[in-house]
Amino acid sequence: MKTSWFLVRSAGNGGDWDPLVRLYWKPLYFYLRRKGLDNEAAKDVVQDFIASLIERRSIEKATPPAAASAPSCSPPWTTS
């Protein structure tokens, strides 16, 4: 999945988190399910992770990779 830097920047600048959460919630959830977490545990981990991003304001520090023309598969919370 390519990172949506528009949504990352919007959330990081005080914009709406809903589009970003809608885009990444399912991939995060299914990743955790494939790693062996049960339904409720996977939901809790994703919820806690997103809450942590908001509380620590981590998304504000996220930056696109140096090679902006290269496709990115990095999650939006990755800081380079």
N, C-alpha and C positions, 0 to 999 in steps of 0.2 A: 504494500500500500504506500503510495506516495504521500508525503507529508503535505498537508494543506497549510502553507505558511500564512496565507491570508487569514484563516481562522485562528491560527496561533497568535498572530500579531493582534488581531481584534480582541481576543480574550486577554492577552497580556497588557493591552492598553485600556483595560476597564470595560471592554465590550462584553457581549453576551457569550457565556460559556456553553449554552445549550447546543449550538451547531457543532462545536468541537467535541462535546461529550457524545452527541448522537453519532458522530462519525467514528469515534475510536472506542466507544464502550463495547460493542460486540466483538471486534477483533481482540481486545484485551481479555474479555470474558472467555472467548473460545480458546485463546492461547492457554489460559489458566486451566480450563477444562481438559485440554490435551495433556497438560502437565500432571493431571491426576486429581485436581481439586474437585470436590463435589459441587453441585449447583449452588447451594447457599454460600459455601466458602468462597467460590469464585466471585459471586456477586459482592460479597463483603470486601474482598481484596480490591476489586475494581473501585468500589465506592470509597474505600479508605484511601486508595491511591489518588483518586481525583480530588478528594477533600484535602489531602496533603499538598497537592499542587497548588490549590487555591490558598490554603492557609500560609504556606511558605512563600507564596508568590513566585514560585519557580518558573512559571510559564513566561514571566516578564524577562527572564534571563536567556530564554531559548533563542538561538540564532540559526539561520540557514547554514548549510555547509559552505565552505569557502568556494567550491566549484558550483556556483548556483545553476549552471547549465546541466550539471550531472544529475541524473535521477536520484532521488533520496528515498530510502526505505526506513530512515531513522524515525523513531517516534518523536512527537512534537516537544517532549520534555527534554530531549537530548540537547545538551549545551556543548557547542564546539568552540 
